[in-house]
Amino acid sequence: MVRTNKRIGILVGGGPAPGINSAISACVIAAADKGVDVIGIPDGFSRLIRGDIDRSFKLSPDDVELIHFKGGSILRTSRANPTTRPENLEKTVKSLHSMNLESLISIGGEDTALSASEVAKASNGTIRVAHIPKTIDNDLPLPGDTPTFGYETARQLGTELVSNLMEDSRTTNRWFIVVVMGRKAGHLALGIGKGVGASLTIIPEEFSSSKIMLKDVVDVIAGSMLKRRVYGRDDGIVVIAEGVAEKIDPSELEQLAGLGIARDPHGHIRLGEIPVAAIIRREVQKRFLEFGEELGMVDTTLGYELRCAPPIPFDIDYTRSLGFGAVQFLTTTTSEDSLRNGGLVYIENGMSKVMPFDDMRDSKTNKALVRVVDTKSHYYTVARKYMIRLEKEDLQNETMLDGLTKISSLGVGDYERMLKD
């Protein structure tokens, strides 16, 4: 059954990701085909919270005809959270009602999805939401290991950039530390590391403990560097997911960085404001000074360069399907009570489907579920096998052990402690 609503709002929340404009374009064109207007809401939820609807505007197919090629967001974005105060949530619903909207398309990650679901719930069934999942982190729990849009573009560009650094590393005969965005999961770092053939990739999922010390990370890097020396190489690339830093005690990071730990409106540590790559690089250099060696290294961070890149064909194609699916859902009456407030749109086996918002939540914490890297998977096993990484087997291999003890002043016990920690 077709719903009578003739106006759909659309907004973007969270950080940018390649393909946002393509998703917006797909929604507008699909809605126009059904005789439905799409109202663009700039700056995420931030204006709705304030009751500022004057800058919202109608989007026509002509307005979006060529934007699918472009990075960024014509509606811009923000991390404003309408759920921080009851009055903010009430004002957001009132703003949508004053725009005569019964439907809303939200484009964003898990925080935006949960914010949108709370808005729908607070509307008492008068506003239904279709959430289009986007994040370069690839950490939303989509069925069938389907990637979130933006990830594949970010991975491709990140691989190209790190390949340039790899050549610089080889040419100058030194190591590079590259920290890659990925707050809670190591998908992007692992994807880039595997794609470029990095010497070593470190992701938060490989540490079983919920909290680690920076020393644990340094041990892994130092072991990799020393093992590579056995092979006659003094150069290499270490790719590290920024989420590793979130596992480190904030007080330790704060002490090493020499600054306070800032948080965003959703309560997350602003990792982008912490010089994680520089901190790790300095600590690795200190470790080698303990070995009696002064080491030249370079650190850099990848993230902001990836978020507004023009989408590759995969993400353009993908967001076309997501946008079409979102409009199809919002213009059709559903009999499923679990979808009364809306849900998350995804593609499975070539078909558009909708996941109830409650299925995104952890039943115990009520927070969004996060898709992390499965370190027992074939994908991760293969990635690790191709790394230059000190493993327990190396200390049981007489040839490797002999080589390790010859290239440094360390003894077997020192190497064993690196593994144990």
Beta strands, then each sheet from edge to edge (+ up, - down):
strand 1: 7-12
strand 2: 37-40
strand 3: 57-59
strand 4: 103-108
strand 5: 128-133
strand 6: 175-180
strand 7: 200-202
strand 8: 236-241
strand 9: 297-302
strand 10: 342-348
strand 11: 351-356
sheet 1: 3+ 2- 1- 4- 5- 10- 11+
sheet 2: 7+ 8+ 6+ 9+
end
